[in-house]
Amino acid sequence: MGLLPLPKKGMEHLPVEVIGNILSRLGAARDVVIASSTCRKWREAWRNHLYMLTFNSNDWPLYHELTRSRLEIIVTQTIFQTNGLQCLSILMDDVDEFSAAPVIAWLMYTRETLRELHYNVRTTPNINILEKCGRQRLEVLDLAHNTITGVEPSYQKFPCLRSLSLSYVSVSALDLSLFLTACPKVEVLSLVSLDIVMSDPQASMELSTNSLKDIYVEAISLDKIVLEADSLEKLQLKDCTLEVFELVSKGKLRLLKIDDVSVIHLDIGESAENLEIVDVSNFTIMWSKFHHMIAKSSKLRRLRLWGVVFDDDDEVVDIETISACFPQLSHLSLNYELKEAAVQYGLQGSFQLENVVVLELGWTVISDLFSQWVAGLLGRCPNLRKLVIHGVVSETKTHEECHTLAKFTSFIVRLMRKYLKIDVQFEYD
């Protein structure tokens, strides 16, 4: 008995809810408008089941050629033909400034259903986004190239907001603190290139939140930042210039990442006990003080010290101490200027890095010491599975540099004959 053929179902049989999902995944407003013109059913899906819409000046070159009024009309007509938008992105900072009135109309039309707003629009005059979007069900707010002033946390509440991103925003330290107070459920906070307006000579900022789990701070210069966040799990600082950074927390921190930061006093208090990842790069450290800060991190699985500079020329990273303090360490990455003491004293003792399975080592200026260092560390990692060598090779190499690199290559070939089960990789810049 033969099988009956399955009935053929074309696009016309798709439910409008599914079509709305398809259109939403297109993202770019222009693509959505073109696709929705397919037939009456797709136009219905656009009007009633579209949940995501994006206006990005980089998506369509014609955005830059249209007059301001024409562009405002296009955006207004597109938004006003939808019902129930949940995610709206208006990323138009590199076109002419919009009039405030139509932008306010877009926000007011969508505010009751909106869950995510990505807003990068320059308007004349400036619009108070907090006033237009507060007291609603917004969960994600991504604000760029804007100004925040006169925050009233008792009125401008964001009861459902879980993720807040501010980039190139002008805001006072007090208003930022009050803004966080108005977001009782915020878990993720990103602060990038903020223009912090100060009311007193000392450029300091104090932030307090009980719900925050993840904070990313980039390109901010202040005298002092004090962050009180009992639930914080991830702390990332990048390209910042600070005199003091203090974290007051209850020991839930799992990730600490510092990249190209200048800070005189870094204090994470009692937050180090549950650290699992410490990633420090392009940073000047006093090793003894830094080690003391993270010494209680017995759960540490990944340690990366990359391009670090020691405050004291005589300081040495004591690998034996790393082995004793971080017994669960499985991924170790080291790259700093090698001196004879680093090899002679840094590898003293009979310690073993039992659980290290990935070892990454790098140089900026190669020397014979690097070969000794690699061999010494390999001998301390009995269960190593992968070795990655990172190096910088200049375009114009002297004869001496070529000779040193050739010697190192030959040395690695001989050395790896002893460690045939280890996967060796080389990454050169």
Salt bridges, closest charged atoms under 4 A:
GLU12 OE2 - HIS13 NE2 3.67
GLU72 OE2 - ARG68 NE 3.85
ASP93 OD2 - HIS145 ND1 3.85
ASP94 OD2 - HIS64 NE2 3.95
GLU97 OE2 - ARG122 NH1 3.81
GLU116 OE1 - HIS118 NE2 3.12
GLU131 OE2 - LYS132 NZ 3.66
ASP142 OD2 - HIS118 ND1 3.40
GLU187 OE2 - ARG162 NH1 3.51
ASP230 OD2 - LYS250 NZ 3.81
GLU233 OE1 - ARG254 NH2 3.29
GLU270 OE1 - LYS296 NZ 3.84
GLU276 OE1 - ARG254 NH1 3.98
GLU276 OE1 - ARG301 NH2 3.08
ASP279 OD1 - ARG304 NH1 2.99
ASP313 OD1 - LYS339 NZ 3.92
GLU360 OE2 - HIS331 NE2 2.76
GLU360 OE1 - HIS390 NE2 2.73
ASP368 OD2 - LYS407 NZ 3.43
GLU427 OE1 - HIS390 ND1 3.61
